[in-house]
């Protein structure tokens, strides 16, 4: 944290966020409700953003292969739902199942990335796109028995969206929910997020974590120091993949649905966008940058649509939100390149 500082992209998006809050106030929107929702959105998407940190710190670039870990987490979720597990037992069983599945997938993913060193982001993109059709066969042919998961009237395969409402929908969101006036603080959800942050904080102060950071900052020097570069990078990829699996479990319990088939492809770009907005240079990335970026991006998502719906034609709102938000992300990328700190 000692080297972290607010950079121009963060200043611009903070100003944009303040303008949105001002507009919401002028339009007499319920700011308390929006604040409550922003806390849930932070954690709902924040673990996926945190999952990018190990690979970034190892010098493996942005994890465009995030769908690899997401699909592993989805398998864990589907198994838990197939056995009709509910409440915390269902949620934590999905986490427990996701860890070994994502660990195995991360190991294979890491072996591939070690073979294409220097081109990890390109390789990750293709791997992410390749794993989706393979998993689509799995979702269609896997022998799940819970009829609520399957297509109706004898159809084969899992539904594109599986409701978690009968199982463990909002299990973290509603745990230790503190209400102060109209403000609702999902303490259980925030505590879980805090534990993930604490784990990463402690991990990067361990011997292995410091080796990952050293490898990302100066691979040649690390190799001369006796660090197993390939092994350290493999650990970073496995950890990123496991965290992605945990992240999709958290996302799904908040969202209320398991989203299968092509949906994982829509999740890696917002996560990467958030870490860029937070100030990541593409190599050494701090936990605070991931948290800040996730909160800024998700809060902007939350505010722009209702505001634009009131002051513009509804059909234009999504276009405007996308244009403004990703223009700022593009600026963040250009700012990163200008500083010469690119992978």
C-alpha positions as CSV (number, residue, x, y, z in Angstrom):
1,X,0.0,0.0,0.0
2,X,2.9,2.4,0.6
3,X,3.3,2.9,-3.2
4,X,-0.3,3.3,-3.9
5,X,-1.5,6.7,-5.0
6,X,-4.7,8.1,-6.7
7,X,-4.0,8.5,-10.4
8,X,-5.8,10.6,-13.1
9,X,-8.1,7.8,-14.2
10,X,-9.4,7.4,-10.7
11,X,-9.8,11.1,-10.2
12,X,-11.9,11.3,-13.4
13,X,-14.2,8.5,-12.5
14,X,-14.6,9.7,-9.0
15,X,-15.7,13.1,-10.4
16,X,-18.1,11.3,-12.7
17,X,-19.5,9.3,-9.8
18,X,-20.0,12.5,-7.7
19,X,-21.8,14.0,-10.6
20,X,-24.1,10.9,-10.8
21,X,-24.8,11.1,-7.1
22,X,-25.6,14.8,-7.5
23,X,-28.0,14.0,-10.4
24,X,-29.6,11.2,-8.3
25,X,-30.2,13.7,-5.5
26,X,-31.7,16.3,-7.8
27,X,-34.0,13.7,-9.4
28,X,-35.1,12.8,-5.9
29,X,-34.0,9.2,-6.0
30,X,-33.6,7.2,-2.8
31,X,-29.9,7.5,-2.2
32,X,-30.1,5.2,0.8
33,X,-31.5,2.4,-1.3
34,X,-28.8,3.0,-3.9
35,X,-26.1,2.9,-1.2
36,X,-27.5,-0.4,0.2
37,X,-27.4,-1.9,-3.2
38,X,-23.9,-0.6,-3.9
39,X,-22.5,-2.6,-0.9
40,X,-24.1,-5.8,-2.3
41,X,-22.8,-5.1,-5.8
42,X,-19.3,-4.5,-4.4
43,X,-19.0,-8.0,-2.9
44,X,-21.1,-9.7,-5.5
45,X,-18.5,-8.7,-8.1
46,X,-15.6,-7.9,-5.9
47,X,-14.3,-11.5,-5.4
48,X,-14.0,-12.0,-9.1
49,X,-11.9,-8.8,-9.3
50,X,-9.7,-9.9,-6.4
51,X,-9.1,-13.2,-8.3
52,X,-7.0,-11.2,-10.9
53,X,-4.4,-10.1,-8.3
54,X,-2.2,-13.3,-8.1
55,X,-1.7,-13.5,-11.8
56,X,-1.1,-9.8,-12.1
57,X,1.5,-9.9,-9.3
58,X,3.2,-12.9,-10.9
59,X,3.7,-10.9,-14.2
60,X,1.2,-13.1,-16.1
61,X,-1.0,-10.1,-17.1
62,X,-4.7,-9.7,-17.0
63,X,-6.5,-13.0,-16.6
64,X,-8.6,-13.1,-19.8
65,X,-9.0,-16.8,-19.0
66,X,-11.3,-16.0,-16.1
67,X,-14.1,-18.2,-17.5
68,X,-11.9,-21.2,-16.7
69,X,-12.3,-20.6,-12.9
70,X,-15.9,-19.4,-13.3
71,X,-16.9,-22.7,-15.0
72,X,-15.2,-24.6,-12.2
73,X,-17.3,-22.7,-9.6
74,X,-20.4,-23.3,-11.6
75,X,-19.8,-27.0,-11.5
76,X,-19.6,-26.9,-7.7
77,X,-22.8,-24.8,-7.6
78,X,-24.7,-27.3,-9.8
79,X,-23.6,-30.3,-7.8
80,X,-24.7,-28.6,-4.5
81,X,-28.1,-27.8,-6.1
82,X,-28.4,-31.3,-7.6
83,X,-28.3,-32.7,-4.1
84,X,-30.8,-30.1,-3.0
85,X,-28.6,-28.6,-0.3
86,X,-30.0,-25.4,1.2
87,X,-28.8,-22.5,3.4
88,X,-25.2,-22.3,4.5
89,X,-24.6,-26.0,4.0
90,X,-25.5,-25.7,0.3
91,X,-23.4,-22.5,-0.2
92,X,-20.3,-23.8,1.6
93,X,-20.6,-27.2,0.0
94,X,-20.5,-25.4,-3.4
95,X,-17.3,-23.6,-2.2
96,X,-15.8,-26.8,-1.0
97,X,-16.5,-28.6,-4.3
98,X,-15.3,-25.6,-6.4
99,X,-11.9,-25.5,-4.8
100,X,-10.5,-28.9,-6.0
101,X,-12.3,-28.5,-9.4
102,X,-10.8,-25.0,-10.0
103,X,-7.5,-26.2,-8.6
104,X,-7.3,-28.9,-11.2
105,X,-8.4,-26.5,-14.0
106,X,-6.0,-23.9,-12.8
107,X,-3.1,-26.4,-12.9
108,X,-3.9,-27.2,-16.5
109,X,-4.4,-23.6,-17.3
110,X,-1.1,-22.7,-15.7
111,X,0.8,-25.3,-17.5
112,X,-0.4,-23.9,-20.8
113,X,0.4,-20.3,-19.8
114,X,4.0,-21.3,-18.8
115,X,4.4,-22.6,-22.4
116,X,3.4,-19.3,-23.9
117,X,5.2,-17.0,-21.6
118,X,5.0,-13.4,-22.8
119,X,1.7,-14.0,-24.5
120,X,-0.4,-15.0,-21.5
121,X,-3.2,-12.5,-22.2
122,X,-3.7,-13.6,-25.8
123,X,-3.5,-17.3,-24.8
124,X,-5.9,-16.7,-21.9
125,X,-8.5,-15.1,-24.2
126,X,-8.5,-18.1,-26.5
127,X,-8.5,-20.5,-23.6
128,X,-11.4,-18.7,-22.0
129,X,-13.4,-18.8,-25.3
130,X,-12.4,-22.5,-25.9
131,X,-13.5,-23.8,-22.5
132,X,-17.1,-22.5,-22.9
133,X,-18.1,-24.8,-25.8
134,X,-16.5,-27.7,-24.0
135,X,-18.5,-26.9,-20.9
136,X,-21.6,-26.5,-23.0
137,X,-21.4,-30.2,-23.9
138,X,-21.0,-30.9,-20.2
139,X,-24.0,-28.9,-19.2
140,X,-26.0,-30.8,-21.8
141,X,-24.8,-34.3,-21.1
142,X,-23.9,-34.4,-17.4
143,X,-26.2,-36.7,-15.4
144,X,-27.9,-34.2,-13.1
145,X,-31.1,-35.5,-11.6
146,X,-32.8,-32.5,-10.0
147,X,-35.7,-31.7,-12.3
148,X,-35.6,-28.0,-11.3
149,X,-32.3,-27.8,-13.0
150,X,-33.3,-29.5,-16.2
151,X,-35.2,-28.4,-19.3
152,X,-38.9,-29.2,-18.8
153,X,-41.0,-31.9,-20.5
154,X,-38.2,-34.4,-21.0
155,X,-35.6,-32.0,-22.4
156,X,-32.0,-32.9,-22.1
157,X,-29.4,-30.8,-20.3
158,X,-29.4,-28.0,-17.7
159,X,-31.4,-24.8,-18.1
160,X,-29.4,-21.7,-19.0
161,X,-30.5,-20.1,-15.7
162,X,-31.1,-22.2,-12.5
163,X,-32.9,-20.4,-9.7
164,X,-31.2,-20.5,-6.3
165,X,-34.2,-19.2,-4.4
166,X,-35.2,-22.7,-3.0
167,X,-31.6,-23.4,-2.0
168,X,-29.2,-20.7,-0.8
169,X,-30.3,-17.4,-2.4
170,X,-29.0,-14.4,-0.4
171,X,-27.6,-16.6,2.3
172,X,-24.7,-14.3,2.8
173,X,-26.6,-11.1,2.0
174,X,-29.1,-11.7,4.8
175,X,-26.6,-13.1,7.3
176,X,-26.0,-10.6,10.1
177,X,-27.9,-7.9,8.2
178,X,-27.7,-4.7,10.2
179,X,-30.4,-2.0,9.8
180,X,-29.7,1.5,10.9
181,X,-32.6,3.6,9.9
182,X,-33.0,2.9,6.2
183,X,-29.4,1.9,5.8
184,X,-28.9,-1.9,5.5
185,X,-25.3,-3.2,6.0
186,X,-24.9,-6.9,4.9
187,X,-22.3,-7.6,7.6
188,X,-22.0,-11.3,6.7
189,X,-21.4,-10.6,3.1
190,X,-18.9,-7.9,3.9
191,X,-17.2,-10.1,6.4
192,X,-16.8,-12.9,3.9
193,X,-15.3,-10.4,1.4
194,X,-13.0,-9.1,4.2
195,X,-11.8,-12.6,4.8
196,X,-10.8,-13.0,1.2
197,X,-9.0,-9.7,1.3
198,X,-7.2,-10.7,4.5
199,X,-6.2,-14.0,3.0
200,X,-4.6,-12.3,0.1
201,X,-2.9,-9.7,2.3
202,X,-1.4,-12.5,4.4
203,X,-0.6,-14.7,1.4
204,X,1.5,-12.0,-0.2
205,X,3.5,-11.6,2.9
206,X,4.3,-15.2,3.0
207,X,7.4,-16.7,1.4
208,X,5.5,-17.9,-1.7
209,X,3.6,-14.6,-2.0
210,X,6.8,-12.6,-1.9
211,X,8.3,-14.9,-4.5
212,X,5.2,-14.2,-6.7
213,X,5.7,-10.5,-6.4
214,X,9.4,-10.7,-7.0
215,X,8.8,-12.8,-10.1
216,X,6.4,-10.3,-11.5
217,X,8.6,-7.3,-10.8
218,X,11.9,-8.8,-12.0
219,X,11.9,-12.3,-13.4
220,X,15.6,-12.4,-14.3
221,X,16.7,-11.3,-10.8
222,X,14.2,-13.8,-9.2
223,X,15.6,-16.6,-11.3
224,X,19.2,-15.7,-10.2
225,X,17.9,-15.7,-6.6
226,X,16.9,-19.4,-7.0
227,X,13.1,-18.9,-7.4
228,X,11.4,-21.6,-9.5
229,X,9.8,-19.2,-12.0
230,X,7.5,-21.8,-13.6
231,X,6.4,-23.2,-10.3
232,X,5.7,-19.8,-8.8
233,X,3.7,-18.7,-11.8
234,X,1.8,-22.0,-11.7
235,X,0.8,-21.3,-8.0
236,X,-0.4,-17.9,-9.0
237,X,-2.6,-19.2,-11.8
238,X,-4.1,-21.9,-9.6
239,X,-4.8,-19.4,-6.9
240,X,-6.4,-17.0,-9.4
241,X,-8.6,-19.8,-10.8
242,X,-9.7,-21.0,-7.3
243,X,-10.6,-17.4,-6.3
244,X,-12.6,-17.0,-9.6
245,X,-14.6,-20.2,-8.6
246,X,-15.3,-18.8,-5.2
247,X,-16.2,-15.5,-6.8
248,X,-18.9,-17.0,-9.0
249,X,-20.4,-18.8,-6.0
250,X,-20.7,-15.4,-4.1
251,X,-22.0,-13.7,-7.3
252,X,-24.6,-16.4,-7.8
253,X,-26.0,-16.5,-4.3
254,X,-26.5,-12.7,-4.5
255,X,-27.9,-12.7,-8.0
256,X,-30.2,-15.6,-7.3
257,X,-29.4,-17.7,-10.4
258,X,-26.7,-20.0,-11.7
259,X,-25.9,-18.8,-15.2
260,X,-24.6,-21.4,-17.5
261,X,-23.5,-21.9,-21.1
262,X,-22.1,-18.7,-22.6
263,X,-22.7,-16.4,-19.6
264,X,-19.1,-16.8,-18.1
265,X,-17.8,-15.0,-21.2
266,X,-19.6,-11.8,-20.1
267,X,-18.0,-11.7,-16.7
268,X,-14.3,-11.4,-17.3
269,X,-14.4,-8.0,-18.9
270,X,-16.1,-6.1,-16.1
271,X,-13.7,-7.7,-13.6
272,X,-10.7,-6.6,-15.7
273,X,-12.3,-3.1,-16.2
274,X,-12.7,-2.7,-12.4
275,X,-9.1,-3.5,-11.7
276,X,-7.9,-1.0,-14.3
277,X,-10.2,1.6,-13.0
278,X,-8.8,0.9,-9.5
279,X,-5.4,1.8,-10.7
280,X,-3.6,-1.4,-11.6
281,X,-0.7,-1.0,-13.9
282,X,-0.9,-4.5,-15.3
283,X,1.7,-5.9,-13.0
284,X,1.9,-5.2,-9.2
285,X,-1.7,-4.8,-8.1
286,X,-2.8,-3.9,-4.5
287,X,-5.9,-5.2,-2.8
288,X,-7.2,-1.7,-2.3
289,X,-7.0,-1.0,-6.1
290,X,-9.2,-4.1,-6.7
291,X,-11.7,-3.0,-4.0
292,X,-11.8,0.6,-5.2
293,X,-12.2,-0.3,-8.8
294,X,-15.0,-2.8,-8.1
295,X,-16.9,-0.3,-6.0
296,X,-16.5,2.6,-8.5
297,X,-17.5,0.5,-11.5
298,X,-20.4,-1.2,-9.9
299,X,-21.7,2.0,-8.4
300,X,-21.6,3.7,-11.7
301,X,-23.5,0.8,-13.3
302,X,-26.0,1.1,-10.5
303,X,-26.6,4.9,-10.9
304,X,-26.4,5.5,-14.6
305,X,-29.4,3.4,-15.7
306,X,-32.1,4.9,-13.4
307,X,-30.7,8.4,-13.9
308,X,-30.6,8.1,-17.7
309,X,-34.0,6.5,-17.7
310,X,-35.4,9.7,-16.2
311,X,-33.6,12.3,-18.3
312,X,-33.2,10.4,-21.6
313,X,-35.0,8.0,-23.9
314,X,-34.8,4.6,-22.1
315,X,-33.3,2.9,-25.1
316,X,-30.3,5.2,-25.1
317,X,-29.4,4.6,-21.4
318,X,-27.4,1.4,-21.9
319,X,-25.5,2.9,-24.9
320,X,-24.7,6.0,-22.9
321,X,-23.5,4.1,-19.8
322,X,-21.4,1.8,-21.9
323,X,-19.9,4.7,-23.8
324,X,-19.0,6.8,-20.8
325,X,-17.7,3.9,-18.6
326,X,-15.6,2.2,-21.2
327,X,-14.2,5.5,-22.5
328,X,-12.8,6.0,-19.0
329,X,-11.5,2.4,-19.0
330,X,-9.8,3.1,-22.4
331,X,-8.2,6.2,-20.8
332,X,-7.0,4.1,-17.9
333,X,-5.4,1.7,-20.4
334,X,-3.7,4.5,-22.3
335,X,-2.5,6.0,-19.1
336,X,-1.0,2.7,-18.1
337,X,0.7,2.4,-21.5
338,X,2.0,6.0,-21.2
339,X,3.7,5.1,-18.0
340,X,5.4,2.3,-19.7
341,X,4.3,-0.3,-17.2
342,X,2.7,-2.8,-19.5
343,X,2.9,-6.5,-19.7
